[in-house]
């Protein structure tokens, strides 16, 4: 269909604005000489955004303006807007402001700040918030300033408009753990995951890797300071969420809030796995999903997982393999004493890895944007309320049975000989019935068509077994090299 005709620009007040001008056009032009150099536009504005309207502001602009507070000191470029226009009259008035608080009082609003910021009309000197105001953490709204409320209300409207959401859906409850921005992007992930699930059902096909990748890109990850055992060197938190069953610090076993609030996200991740499980792995069960974004976990062991875990990485990245010590029976007390020669590297970009999370493992350095999903079972799964078990089954999880055998798919680790430099001890005949890990290539695999490879039969193209000890770094020293620690929250 033909595009709708543009609405004619209002000329109301134009004559008054022209009469109110304090300078001529020639005088104004003379004042602009050298100003572009003194007041440059932000660097990111050099990136073309085809089809974007002038009032559809950049993400970087939102990130900057939503961190302002009443005390934020600013300076306006003198006489930035041409005389004879209504915007010139307003600008000449509010550009006298020296702070965000003064700018608001003089008649400018957050939308004005974004417009002027993108054109280099404002310099910001601080102070700034570390993160945008999170209303879910505000216990007493009487402590908020007029600037705080103006930014919050405006930002919520802009998010709803730009993301096609209902404005009312962006209200967040106290203690929800979600900021307005996080809530908005998670609603988008839920909406789009629902569409993808329906498309896959209608077309009778499996969920594609691209559909999972896009869902993870839409998802807003939380800053998680609690995963102390995986934190890369120099970091206090990582982008990480848990969907499904969780046991909190008080011992309560429950479904996490995002699991129930955004069920389609959990469902699409579960369906991706079940669509690819070969017959011999159909018995794999799990209670929880760990979602990770853009960090390389340092060498660690999971605390008390039951049975093996599946793991898959998504996104546009290079590197990021899983380093895994399959025979680690935890008798080597210090993780750093695990030998680099004993590890295997699993190429998670091109396949699903089935491994024992209670053994030592880490993530190799990577470049680019990397997401990962870990499918695992918490140790106390059998104590969960019946209602939780039923809900997880409805979300597509194969909930483990009470009498499940934790070594049905992977054998117990054989351990490493303390004084040998040749690697793991030889498993007993009973242990040898199952492999120490498995790899399931995902390229070109359709529903139920995957075939797993046992650890002893993996090809170098898919899993590289390192037999050379690193000369420059110990086994446990892994740091993030992702070029973009991007996160929308």
RODO-2510 file (C-alpha; in nm, 4 decimals, decimal comma):
residues 489
     n   res          X          Y          Z
     1     x     0,0000     0,0000     0,0000
     2     x     0,1034     0,3574    -0,0642
     3     x     0,2536     0,5369     0,2352
     4     x     0,0191     0,7655     0,4224
     5     x     0,0578     1,1326     0,3271
     6     x     0,2631     1,3360     0,5693
     7     x     0,0717     1,5607     0,8022
     8     x     0,1266     1,9272     0,7063
     9     x     0,3502     2,1074     0,9523
    10     x     0,1602     2,3523     1,1680
    11     x     0,2316     2,7204     1,1018
    12     x     0,0517     2,8325     1,4129
    13     x     0,2666     3,0791     1,6016
    14     x     0,5192     3,1110     1,3188
    15     x     0,4534     3,4801     1,2668
    16     x     0,4877     3,5484     1,6381
    17     x     0,8119     3,3511     1,6501
    18     x     0,9534     3,5488     1,3588
    19     x     0,8577     3,8763     1,5212
    20     x     1,0146     3,7678     1,8506
    21     x     1,3549     3,6965     1,6956
    22     x     1,6344     3,9045     1,8509
    23     x     1,8753     3,8624     1,5610
    24     x     1,8697     3,8450     1,1845
    25     x     1,9425     3,5314     0,9868
    26     x     2,2753     3,6786     0,8730
    27     x     2,3778     3,7587     1,2301
    28     x     2,2850     3,4039     1,3379
    29     x     2,4864     3,2454     1,0573
    30     x     2,7895     3,4474     1,1562
    31     x     2,7602     3,3131     1,5104
    32     x     2,7693     2,9540     1,3813
    33     x     3,1219     2,9795     1,2395
    34     x     3,3481     2,7284     1,4191
    35     x     3,0688     2,6006     1,6417
    36     x     3,0529     2,2540     1,4842
    37     x     3,4146     2,1950     1,5851
    38     x     3,3657     2,3268     1,9381
    39     x     3,0387     2,1370     1,9859
    40     x     3,0769     1,8050     1,7965
    41     x     2,7983     1,5527     1,7655
    42     x     2,8453     1,2166     1,9458
    43     x     3,0658     0,9738     1,7534
    44     x     2,7884     0,7151     1,7225
    45     x     2,5813     0,9572     1,5122
    46     x     2,8197     0,8886     1,2227
    47     x     2,6653     0,5403     1,1879
    48     x     2,3836     0,5561     0,9293
    49     x     2,0389     0,4449     1,0437
    50     x     1,8311     0,4216     0,7225
    51     x     1,4583     0,4689     0,7599
    52     x     1,4889     0,6086     1,1112
    53     x     1,2883     0,9240     1,1820
    54     x     1,4545     1,2245     1,3411
    55     x     1,2598     1,1756     1,6638
    56     x     1,3431     0,8042     1,6880
    57     x     1,6476     0,8511     1,9058
    58     x     1,9487     0,6196     1,9181
    59     x     1,9945     0,3592     2,1924
    60     x     2,3145     0,5346     2,2972
    61     x     2,1185     0,8563     2,3456
    62     x     1,8610     0,6858     2,5656
    63     x     2,1443     0,5321     2,7650
    64     x     2,3013     0,8746     2,8205
    65     x     1,9919     1,0810     2,9039
    66     x     1,8297     0,8242     3,1357
    67     x     2,1358     0,8509     3,3595
    68     x     2,0828     1,2196     3,4259
    69     x     1,9737     1,3400     3,7682
    70     x     1,8642     1,6802     3,8962
    71     x     2,2229     1,7736     3,9826
    72     x     2,3699     1,6813     3,6431
    73     x     2,5645     1,9842     3,5183
    74     x     2,5187     2,0718     3,1522
    75     x     2,6088     2,3492     2,9073
    76     x     2,4186     2,4475     2,5938
    77     x     2,5714     2,5621     2,2671
    78     x     2,4910     2,9351     2,2298
    79     x     2,2199     3,0237     1,9762
    80     x     2,2122     2,6765     1,8218
    81     x     1,8709     2,7111     1,6569
    82     x     1,7869     2,9466     1,3736
    83     x     1,5817     3,2609     1,4435
    84     x     1,2312     3,2828     1,3047
    85     x     1,1276     2,9405     1,4362
    86     x     0,9303     2,8450     1,7450
    87     x     1,2141     2,6158     1,8552
    88     x     1,4520     2,9159     1,8493
    89     x     1,2405     3,1034     2,1046
    90     x     1,2220     2,8026     2,3370
    91     x     1,5906     2,7226     2,2965
    92     x     1,7011     3,0771     2,3751
    93     x     1,5052     3,0464     2,6982
    94     x     1,6052     2,7025     2,8264
    95     x     1,9658     2,7129     2,6992
    96     x     2,0476     2,9408     2,9909
    97     x     2,0230     2,6355     3,2176
    98     x     2,3361     2,5030     3,3858
    99     x     2,1815     2,1804     3,5212
   100     x     1,9096     1,9307     3,4345
   101     x     1,6963     2,0706     3,7149
   102     x     1,7188     2,4234     3,5707
   103     x     1,6563     2,3000     3,2162
   104     x     1,3332     2,1323     3,3236
   105     x     1,2174     2,4470     3,5037
   106     x     1,2940     2,6589     3,1977
   107     x     1,0667     2,4512     2,9754
   108     x     1,2768     2,1753     2,8202
   109     x     1,1886     1,8076     2,8502
   110     x     1,3704     1,4755     2,8093
   111     x     1,2721     1,4615     2,4406
   112     x     1,4361     1,8035     2,3947
   113     x     1,7478     1,6793     2,5733
   114     x     1,7731     1,3800     2,3374
   115     x     1,7242     1,5980     2,0277
   116     x     1,9839     1,8516     2,1402
   117     x     2,2286     1,5854     2,2618
   118     x     2,2306     1,4048     1,9264
   119     x     2,3105     1,7334     1,7483
   120     x     2,5951     1,8324     1,9771
   121     x     2,4025     2,1187     2,1353
   122     x     2,4649     1,9913     2,4911
   123     x     2,7797     1,9112     2,6845
   124     x     2,7360     1,6988     2,9964
   125     x     2,9704     1,7301     3,2923
   126     x     2,7990     1,5080     3,5489
   127     x     2,7300     1,3729     3,7987
   128     x     2,5481     1,0819     3,6330
   129     x     2,3806     0,7700     3,7653
   130     x     2,5716     0,4462     3,7155
   131     x     2,2505     0,2956     3,5765
   132     x     1,9110     0,4400     3,4798
   133     x     1,6682     0,4845     3,7664
   134     x     1,5151     0,1475     3,8560
   135     x     1,1675     0,2118     3,9958
   136     x     1,1384    -0,1464     4,1218
   137     x     1,4071    -0,0643     4,3802
   138     x     1,2652     0,2697     4,4941
   139     x     1,1025     0,2205     4,8321
   140     x     1,0034     0,5827     4,8923
   141     x     0,8989     0,7771     4,5827
   142     x     0,8932     1,1003     4,7810
   143     x     1,2730     1,0963     4,7525
   144     x     1,2520     1,1277     4,3724
   145     x     1,3049     1,4648     4,2074
   146     x     1,1034     1,6261     3,9276
   147     x     1,3844     1,5328     3,6896
   148     x     1,3690     1,1686     3,8011
   149     x     0,9943     1,1491     3,7391
   150     x     1,0090     1,3375     3,4079
   151     x     1,2737     1,1012     3,2715
   152     x     1,0983     0,7899     3,3995
   153     x     0,7543     0,8758     3,2570
   154     x     0,8941     0,9905     2,9249
   155     x     1,1207     0,6878     2,8876
   156     x     0,8354     0,4465     2,9556
   157     x     0,6252     0,6098     2,6823
   158     x     0,9177     0,6012     2,4371
   159     x     0,9845     0,2339     2,5043
   160     x     0,6208     0,1427     2,4546
   161     x     0,6040     0,3364     2,1283
   162     x     0,9320     0,2108     1,9840
   163     x     0,8816    -0,1537     2,0798
   164     x     0,5117    -0,1786     2,0025
   165     x     0,4094    -0,2452     2,3634
   166     x     0,1193    -0,1339     2,5794
   167     x     0,2311     0,1534     2,7998
   168     x     0,0511     0,0009     3,0995
   169     x     0,2477    -0,3246     3,0663
   170     x     0,5706    -0,1424     3,1476
   171     x     0,4784    -0,0699     3,5076
   172     x     0,7071    -0,2746     3,7325
   173     x     0,6271    -0,3836     4,0846
   174     x     0,8419    -0,3141     4,3857
   175     x     1,0939    -0,5893     4,4423
   176     x     1,0391    -0,7407     4,0977
   177     x     1,4095    -0,7159     4,0195
   178     x     1,3304    -0,5687     3,6768
   179     x     1,3947    -0,2176     3,5550
   180     x     1,1536    -0,0609     3,3067
   181     x     1,4010    -0,1223     3,0252
   182     x     1,4513    -0,4847     3,1269
   183     x     1,0757    -0,5363     3,1459
   184     x     1,0273    -0,3858     2,7999
   185     x     1,2839    -0,6057     2,6259
   186     x     1,1662    -0,9193     2,8035
   187     x     0,8108    -0,8479     2,6901
   188     x     0,9403    -0,8241     2,3339
   189     x     1,1257    -1,1558     2,3752
   190     x     0,8061    -1,3159     2,5093
   191     x     0,5944    -1,1750     2,2253
   192     x     0,8339    -1,2798     1,9505
   193     x     0,9033    -1,6242     2,1038
   194     x     0,5279    -1,6868     2,1040
   195     x     0,5158    -1,6071     1,7322
   196     x     0,8111    -1,8344     1,6592
   197     x     0,6594    -2,1236     1,8499
   198     x     0,3352    -2,0888     1,6570
   199     x     0,5191    -2,0674     1,3245
   200     x     0,7138    -2,3849     1,4032
   201     x     0,3935    -2,5643     1,5020
   202     x     0,2031    -2,4493     1,1936
   203     x     0,4900    -2,5442     0,9633
   204     x     0,5548    -2,8712     1,1512
   205     x     0,9250    -2,7991     1,1840
   206     x     1,1834    -2,7713     1,4633
   207     x     1,2851    -2,4446     1,6235
   208     x     1,5830    -2,3068     1,4332
   209     x     1,9117    -2,1893     1,5792
   210     x     1,8483    -1,8409     1,4407
   211     x     1,5145    -1,8245     1,6254
   212     x     1,6867    -1,9070     1,9544
   213     x     1,9653    -1,6579     1,8842
   214     x     1,7161    -1,3815     1,8116
   215     x     1,5200    -1,4602     2,1278
   216     x     1,8381    -1,4332     2,3346
   217     x     1,9248    -1,1041     2,1657
   218     x     1,5830    -0,9672     2,2579
   219     x     1,6048    -1,0911     2,6151
   220     x     1,7325    -0,8434     2,8737
   221     x     1,9839    -1,0169     3,0986
   222     x     2,0144    -0,9276     3,4647
   223     x     2,3362    -0,8268     3,6322
   224     x     2,4087    -1,1268     3,8491
   225     x     2,6646    -1,0808     4,1305
   226     x     2,5802    -1,4142     4,2929
   227     x     2,7679    -1,6493     4,0592
   228     x     3,0953    -1,6018     4,2398
   229     x     3,2455    -1,9272     4,1130
   230     x     3,2280    -1,8214     3,7460
   231     x     3,3236    -1,4528     3,7672
   232     x     3,6088    -1,3683     3,5287
   233     x     3,9057    -1,1937     3,6849
   234     x     3,8313    -0,8295     3,7614
   235     x     3,4505    -0,8592     3,7340
   236     x     3,1972    -0,8231     4,0158
   237     x     2,8976    -0,9544     3,8195
   238     x     2,7988    -1,1265     3,4966
   239     x     2,4959    -1,1151     3,2645
   240     x     2,3137    -1,4303     3,3730
   241     x     1,9597    -1,5531     3,4451
   242     x     1,8003    -1,8756     3,5629
   243     x     1,4717    -2,0028     3,4222
   244     x     1,2930    -2,2974     3,5762
   245     x     1,3542    -2,4427     3,9208
   246     x     1,5731    -2,2703     4,1789
   247     x     1,6549    -2,3185     4,5451
   248     x     1,7132    -1,9870     4,7162
   249     x     1,9415    -1,9117     5,0103
   250     x     1,6584    -1,9759     5,2547
   251     x     1,6076    -2,3254     5,1141
   252     x     1,2801    -2,2518     4,9366
   253     x     1,2383    -2,4418     4,6069
   254     x     1,0354    -2,2551     4,3479
   255     x     1,0131    -2,1389     3,9880
   256     x     1,1938    -1,8132     3,9197
   257     x     0,9703    -1,5146     3,8442
   258     x     1,0811    -1,4767     3,4804
   259     x     0,9875    -1,8416     3,4167
   260     x     0,6220    -1,7700     3,4920
   261     x     0,6146    -1,4168     3,3531
   262     x     0,7721    -1,5025     3,0163
   263     x     0,6784    -1,8695     2,9594
   264     x     0,7282    -1,8645     2,5810
   265     x     1,0991    -1,7885     2,6277
   266     x     1,1391    -2,0992     2,8433
   267     x     0,9321    -2,3022     2,5968
   268     x     1,1272    -2,2063     2,2865
   269     x     1,4602    -2,2935     2,4516
   270     x     1,3230    -2,6288     2,5671
   271     x     1,1794    -2,7084     2,2264
   272     x     1,5117    -2,6299     2,0597
   273     x     1,6720    -2,9066     2,2659
   274     x     1,3944    -3,1662     2,2409
   275     x     1,3774    -3,1156     1,8642
   276     x     1,7397    -3,2320     1,8415
   277     x     1,7649    -3,5149     2,0913
   278     x     1,8416    -3,8492     1,9229
   279     x     1,6678    -4,1616     2,0432
   280     x     1,9506    -4,2684     2,2726
   281     x     1,9331    -3,9345     2,4587
   282     x     1,5545    -3,8977     2,4811
   283     x     1,5725    -3,9840     2,8499
   284     x     1,7736    -3,6696     2,9258
   285     x     1,5904    -3,4672     3,1898
   286     x     1,6313    -3,1184     3,3333
   287     x     1,4663    -2,8734     3,5717
   288     x     1,6397    -2,5451     3,4950
   289     x     1,7996    -2,3281     3,2302
   290     x     2,0986    -2,1050     3,2858
   291     x     2,1156    -1,8187     3,0343
   292     x     2,4479    -1,6363     2,9913
   293     x     2,5593    -1,3375     2,7884
   294     x     2,9070    -1,2245     2,6899
   295     x     3,1401    -1,3549     2,9557
   296     x     3,3983    -1,6309     2,9630
   297     x     3,3406    -1,8271     3,2828
   298     x     3,6565    -1,9016     3,4755
   299     x     3,7488    -2,2568     3,5762
   300     x     3,4914    -2,3847     3,8239
   301     x     3,2773    -2,6780     3,9329
   302     x     2,9019    -2,6570     3,9710
   303     x     2,7845    -2,7014     4,3256
   304     x     2,5360    -2,9856     4,3313
   305     x     2,3862    -3,0640     3,9919
   306     x     2,2130    -3,3979     3,9500
   307     x     2,3215    -3,5894     3,6426
   308     x     2,4641    -3,4393     3,3237
   309     x     2,3913    -3,1041     3,1621
   310     x     2,3467    -3,0029     2,8006
   311     x     2,5076    -2,6774     2,6857
   312     x     2,4907    -2,4816     2,3594
   313     x     2,6358    -2,1440     2,2560
   314     x     2,4682    -1,9026     2,0124
   315     x     2,5599    -1,5772     1,8391
   316     x     2,8198    -1,4256     1,6107
   317     x     3,1477    -1,5089     1,7808
   318     x     3,4740    -1,6914     1,7376
   319     x     3,6424    -1,8938     2,0092
   320     x     3,4382    -1,9543     2,3234
   321     x     3,4856    -2,3332     2,3374
   322     x     3,4041    -2,5212     2,6550
   323     x     3,7177    -2,6404     2,8339
   324     x     3,6215    -2,9566     3,0198
   325     x     3,8010    -3,2042     3,2480
   326     x     3,5806    -3,5156     3,2045
   327     x     3,7619    -3,7323     3,4584
   328     x     3,7606    -3,4762     3,7388
   329     x     3,6203    -3,6620     4,0416
   330     x     3,6843    -3,3590     4,2655
   331     x     3,9680    -3,5339     4,4481
   332     x     4,2044    -3,2694     4,3124
   333     x     4,1317    -3,0048     4,5743
   334     x     4,2658    -2,7025     4,3919
   335     x     4,1132    -2,6319     4,0538
   336     x     4,4358    -2,4772     3,9336
   337     x     4,6034    -2,8170     3,9832
   338     x     4,3957    -2,9695     3,7054
   339     x     4,6319    -3,0275     3,4152
   340     x     4,5756    -2,8484     3,0882
   341     x     4,6778    -3,1652     2,9050
   342     x     4,3786    -3,3492     3,0537
   343     x     4,1088    -3,1176     2,9235
   344     x     3,8974    -3,1486     2,6113
   345     x     3,7565    -2,8519     2,4183
   346     x     3,3986    -2,8752     2,2965
   347     x     3,2941    -2,6543     2,0042
   348     x     2,9629    -2,5263     2,1387
   349     x     2,8980    -2,3032     1,8390
   350     x     2,8486    -2,6054     1,6152
   351     x     2,6869    -2,8503     1,8516
   352     x     2,5368    -2,9425     2,1860
   353     x     2,7683    -3,0736     2,4537
   354     x     2,6531    -3,3208     2,7206
   355     x     2,8867    -3,2955     3,0176
   356     x     2,9068    -3,3327     3,3936
   357     x     2,8887    -2,9830     3,5401
   358     x     3,0288    -3,1058     3,8696
   359     x     3,3612    -3,1633     3,6920
   360     x     3,5980    -2,8738     3,6271
   361     x     3,5072    -2,6601     3,3257
   362     x     3,5599    -2,3094     3,1898
   363     x     3,4991    -2,1061     2,8761
   364     x     3,7730    -2,0167     2,6301
   365     x     3,8294    -1,6510     2,5387
   366     x     3,6113    -1,5288     2,2532
   367     x     3,5508    -1,2387     2,0177
   368     x     3,2009    -1,1126     1,9368
   369     x     2,8598    -1,1623     2,0949
   370     x     2,8187    -1,4987     2,2654
   371     x     2,5112    -1,6353     2,4404
   372     x     2,4868    -1,9767     2,6026
   373     x     2,2090    -2,1929     2,7447
   374     x     2,2762    -2,4673     2,9992
   375     x     2,0083    -2,7327     3,0600
   376     x     2,0590    -2,8875     3,4044
   377     x     1,8894    -3,0479     3,7050
   378     x     1,9227    -2,9075     4,0559
   379     x     2,0201    -3,1564     4,3238
   380     x     1,7018    -3,1136     4,5286
   381     x     1,4677    -3,1605     4,2307
   382     x     1,2650    -3,4368     4,3984
   383     x     1,1705    -3,2068     4,6884
   384     x     1,0059    -2,9481     4,4630
   385     x     0,6308    -2,8890     4,5045
   386     x     0,4133    -3,0948     4,2700
   387     x     0,2771    -2,7734     4,1198
   388     x     0,6277    -2,6691     4,0107
   389     x     0,6928    -3,0073     3,8505
   390     x     0,3671    -2,9864     3,6548
   391     x     0,4367    -2,6323     3,5367
   392     x     0,7846    -2,7209     3,4137
   393     x     0,6472    -3,0193     3,2249
   394     x     0,3926    -2,7853     3,0642
   395     x     0,6816    -2,5587     2,9614
   396     x     0,8466    -2,8476     2,7760
   397     x     1,0961    -2,9789     3,0304
   398     x     1,1447    -3,3522     3,0743
   399     x     1,1284    -3,3542     3,4528
   400     x     1,3497    -3,6237     3,6139
   401     x     1,1887    -3,9169     3,7905
   402     x     1,2402    -3,9769     4,1612
   403     x     1,4513    -4,2858     4,0979
   404     x     1,6533    -4,1360     3,8101
   405     x     2,0085    -4,2675     3,7657
   406     x     2,2519    -3,9763     3,7501
   407     x     2,4994    -4,1894     3,5520
   408     x     2,2570    -4,3302     3,2953
   409     x     2,3896    -4,1147     3,0095
   410     x     2,7426    -4,0313     3,1271
   411     x     2,9570    -4,2484     3,3496
   412     x     3,1122    -4,1261     3,6716
   413     x     3,4499    -3,9564     3,6256
   414     x     3,7413    -4,1964     3,6731
   415     x     3,9683    -3,9441     3,8457
   416     x     4,3229    -3,8379     3,7615
   417     x     4,6285    -4,0242     3,8838
   418     x     4,8044    -3,7898     4,1216
   419     x     5,1601    -3,8571     4,0141
   420     x     5,1051    -3,9355     3,6486
   421     x     5,1516    -3,6849     3,3739
   422     x     4,9725    -3,9034     3,1252
   423     x     4,6196    -3,8084     3,2165
   424     x     4,3187    -3,9867     3,3631
   425     x     4,3038    -4,3229     3,5263
   426     x     4,1499    -4,6053     3,3256
   427     x     3,7751    -4,6456     3,3928
   428     x     3,6532    -4,9783     3,5218
   429     x     3,4572    -5,2094     3,2928
   430     x     3,1330    -5,1022     3,4600
   431     x     3,2156    -4,7376     3,4114
   432     x     3,3131    -4,7873     3,0479
   433     x     2,9553    -4,8664     2,9413
   434     x     2,8845    -4,4945     2,9090
   435     x     3,1124    -4,2172     2,7785
   436     x     3,2551    -3,9359     2,9894
   437     x     3,0864    -3,6775     2,7654
   438     x     2,8932    -3,6576     2,4409
   439     x     2,8752    -3,4175     2,1474
   440     x     2,5710    -3,3638     1,9283
   441     x     2,6400    -3,1695     1,6070
   442     x     2,3556    -2,9328     1,5277
   443     x     2,4363    -2,8289     1,1713
   444     x     2,1707    -2,9573     0,9346
   445     x     1,9933    -3,1592     1,2032
   446     x     1,6171    -3,1775     1,1970
   447     x     1,3729    -3,3026     1,4527
   448     x     1,4861    -3,6294     1,6088
   449     x     1,7594    -3,6662     1,3451
   450     x     2,0601    -3,5877     1,5619
   451     x     2,3132    -3,8539     1,6467
   452     x     2,5456    -3,8091     1,9387
   453     x     2,9146    -3,8875     1,9346
   454     x     3,0764    -4,0415     2,2400
   455     x     3,3843    -3,8823     2,3841
   456     x     3,6167    -4,1422     2,2427
   457     x     3,4830    -4,1053     1,8872
   458     x     3,4697    -3,7288     1,8481
   459     x     3,6352    -3,5820     1,5404
   460     x     3,8954    -3,3049     1,5669
   461     x     3,6674    -3,0751     1,3647
   462     x     3,4103    -3,0794     1,6417
   463     x     3,6047    -3,1405     1,9600
   464     x     3,9690    -3,0623     1,9962
   465     x     4,1466    -3,2615     2,2655
   466     x     4,4336    -3,0565     2,3966
   467     x     4,7456    -3,2598     2,4678
   468     x     4,9868    -2,9699     2,4958
   469     x     5,0173    -2,7846     2,8189
   470     x     4,9764    -2,4086     2,7783
   471     x     5,3125    -2,2417     2,8292
   472     x     5,1844    -1,8986     2,9214
   473     x     4,8697    -1,9436     3,1310
   474     x     4,7471    -2,1904     3,3949
   475     x     4,4386    -2,3998     3,3330
   476     x     4,2175    -2,1901     3,5545
   477     x     4,2983    -1,8486     3,4137
   478     x     4,0164    -1,7573     3,1742
   479     x     3,9111    -1,4000     3,1114
   480     x     3,6455    -1,2520     2,8873
   481     x     3,7500    -1,1244     2,5476
   482     x     3,4055    -1,0492     2,4041
   483     x     3,4294    -0,7263     2,2052
   484     x     3,0810    -0,6209     2,3062
   485     x     2,9629    -0,6682     2,6623
   486     x     2,6356    -0,5481     2,5221
   487     x     2,3351    -0,5641     2,7329
   488     x     2,0115    -0,3830     2,7088
   489     x     1,9441    -0,3822     3,0785
***
